[in-house]
Amino acid sequence: MTKQKMPMIHRSLLFVPGHRPERFDKAAASGAHQVVLDLEDAVAPDAKSEARQMIAAWLKQGGQAMVRVNAADSPWHAEDIRMLHSIPGVGVMLPKACKDSLASLVKDLPGRPVIALLETVRGYLQLRDVCAIRGLDRIAFGSLDFGSESGIADEVDALTTVRTTIVLESAYAGLQAPIDGVSTEFNDVERMRSDVLRSKQLGFGGKLCIHPRQVAAVNDAFLPTAEEYDWAQRVLVAFEQSKGAATAIDGKMIDRPVVDHAQRIIADSDHRSPQY
């Protein structure tokens, strides 16, 4: 059977404070699919310049990460963008993204991987316009900041409508499956796994992490089960043997959406983190 190679989807995205360079290499070795060097919330105002220099030095030496810049309306944003101009190709995460700030960023840094961190009511109400901006790869949900501004507690199902809207608008725009917000608990592995499985159930394709201990739980929860993998293999074999004609597995019809789903399961199984 010829297996179609599908691109890896980053499931775990690990934030690292930009003023803590001793953590950069450790984060890169954590198994996280994407390291995000943070210039925003994790860095105090008087440490922004130093953090910017540390991040630039590490990236220019070959470090692999994307950078969360400061918000467009902050006094540090312009310097962050200037720094990124000196490092071609590095991806960027834009906090407090809205239609105007995202459009400006993709114009300033064309051709970069871009994640829009949706964490304001304004950004949410502009979501369709945000998703339609050319150059955007993915939406991440800043659930803590969104809850703080909106007054909606991120508990039980209170933000489910917001989350499903983000998933649906991302799909409608043809973006990668969005990234769910952080879980503040990093010592309870089972709680973390439960949170990730809930995100996956709602259609998210990844989760933001604030501690290396969360990474393995995120990666593992997004892996297909043995049963899912076996089903996907049987679907692809049956589809290839049928040469595209109508066929069935377990009494259920196989069509193109089913085959696409099976291919994604196989791809996710192939993209296991080295620690597994």
N, C-alpha and C positions, 0 to 999 in steps of 0.2 A: 504493500500500500504506500503510495506517495503521500508524505505528510507535508502539509502546507505550513511554512514557517511564519509565525505571527510575531509582531513586535512585543517586547516585554512591557507590561503595564506596571508602573511603580506603585506598589501597595503600601509600603511603609516609608514615610518621609519624616526624618528625624531632625528637629531643630537643635542647633548648637549656638550658644552665645558667641557673638563675633569677637568679643574681647577675651576669649578663653582659648587661645591657639593650641594650648597643650591638649585640648579635647578634640581637635580637628581630625587627627589621624585615628584616634580611638573611635570616633563616630564613623569614619570611613570603613573601619574594620568591624563594625557592629553587626553587619548583615542587613542594615537599612538599604532599601532600594534607592533612596535618594537622600543625601545629606543637604540640609538647608542652613547655611550660615546666616545668622540673624543679626541684623543691624537695628531692628526695631525694638520690640518690647523688652527683650532680654538685656539691652544695653542702656545704661544711664546716659543722660544728655552729655555729661562731661567726658564720657568714654567713647563717644561716637567716632571721633576722628581717629583715635588710636585703633579702634576696632576695624575701621575701614582699611587702614594701612596693614593690619595683620591679615585680614581676609585677602587683600590684593596680593600680598607676598606669598601666601600659601597657594593660592590659585595659579599664580605665575610660575610657581615651582612644580606644577603638574597636579595639584590637588583637584579632585573631582567633586563638585558641589554646585548647587544653585544658591542664590543670595536673596534673602528677604530684605528689601530696601525699606526705608521709612516711607510713610504715607505721603502722597503727592502734596498735601497741604501743610506738611511739616517743614521746619527750617533746614532739615538735613537731607531732604530728598534730592535736590539738585547735585549735591556733592556725591551722593550715592551713585547717581546716574553717570556722573563724570568719571568716577572710578571704574564703573563697568565698561565704559567706552574703551578703557585701556586693556580690557581682557576679552577679546572676541569670543563669541560663542557661549559664554556663561549664561545659564538660565536665570530668570528673575521671578520672584514672587512679589506681587504688589498687594500690600495690605489696604484695607478699607476701600477696595476697588469699587469704582462706579463707572458709568459710561465715559465720562470725560477724562478721568484720570487714566483709565486703561487705554483709551484711544491715543492719548499723549505718549504713554510709555511705549506702546508698540511702534509708534512713529519714531521715537528717540532711539529705540534699540531694535531695529528690524532684524528679522531672521532668528531671534532668540527663542528658546523654549520659555513660555510665559504661563504662570499660574496666577489667576486672579483670586485673592482671598476675599470672599464675600462675608462681611461681618458687620455691615450697617443696614439699617432699614432702607436708606436711600438706594444702596446697591441692590438689595433684594427687589425693591419695587421697579428697578431698571433691569432686572435680570435678563429678560429676553434681548434687550439692546446690548447688554454686556456680552452675552454669549455669541452674539452675531458679529462682534468685532473681529476682523481678520487679523490673524497673528496670535490669537489666544489658543492655548492648548487645552486648558483644563480649569475648572473651578474648584476651589477648596472652601469649605465652610468654616468660618471662624465663629463657632457656636458660642463660646464664652462671651466674646465681645457683643455678638448679636443679642444674646440673652440679656446682657447688662443694659444695652440701649433700649431694647424693645420692652423689657420688663417681663418677658416670657421665660420662665425657669426651664433650663434644659434637664427636665426630669420626666420620667415615664414617657408619655407620648406627646408632651406639650409642643414640641417642635417638629413633630412628624410631618405635618403639612408643609412646613418650610423645607424640610429635607427632601420630600418627594418632589416638590416643585423644582428644586435644584437639579435633581436627577433627570426629571422629564425635560426641562429646558436644555440641559446639556445634551441629552439624546437628540432632541429636535434640531439642535445646531450642529450635530455631527461631531461634538467634542468627545474626548475620552471621558469615561465614567468619572464623576467627581470624587473628591477626597473629603472624608468626614472630619469633623473637628477633634480636638484632643480629648482624652480622658485624663483627669487629674490624678487618678489613682495609678501608681506604678509599682506597688508592692504586691497587689492582689492579682495574680496571673489569671485566675478563673473569671474574675470580674472584667478584666481587660478582654479576655477572649469573648465573653458574653457581649460586651460593647461592640466588638468588631463584627461578630456574627450578625448583630442587629443592623449595623451599617451595611453589611453585605446584602442582607435580606431586603433592605430598602433600595438597593441598586447602586450604592457607592462602590467605587473601585479601589479605594485606598483609605488610609487614615493617617492623620498627623500624630506624631509622637513627640513627647517632651523629655523622654528618658530612654537610654539604651535598653533598659529592662522591658520596655514595651514592644520592642521591635520584633522579637521572636513570636510573641503572641499574635501580632498583626500578620506577619508573614504566614504563620501556620494556619490561622483562621481563614485566610483567603485561598489556601491550597484546596483543590478538589479532594473529596474523599475517595477511597479505593473503589467504592461502588460507582461513583460518578465517572471515574477514569475508565473503568471497565465498560460502562454504558457508552461512553464517548468513542472508545475504540471500536466497539461493535457497530455503532452507527456509521462511522467512517468506512469500515470494511464493507458493510452492506451497501452503502451509497456508491462506493467505487465498483463493486461487483454488478450493481444494477446499471452502471454507465449513465447515471442521471435519470433513469426511468423511475416511476413510482415504485416504492418498496415499503416494507414495514419492519419494525423491531418491537418485540413484545406486544404485538397486536396494535401498534400505533404507527400511523403514517409518518414517513420521513420526508421532509421537504427542506428547502434551502435554509430557512431560519433554524431548523433543528440541526442541520449540518454545521452551520455557523457557530451555534452554541457548543456543539461537540468539539469543534476546532479550538474554541477558546479554552475549553476544559483541558485539552491536551497541551495547549501552549502554556497555561498556568502550571501544569504539572512539570513541564520541561524547564520552567524558569525558577526552580527551587533555589533558595538561598544556599550558598556553599555550606552553611552550618548544619543543613539538614542531611 
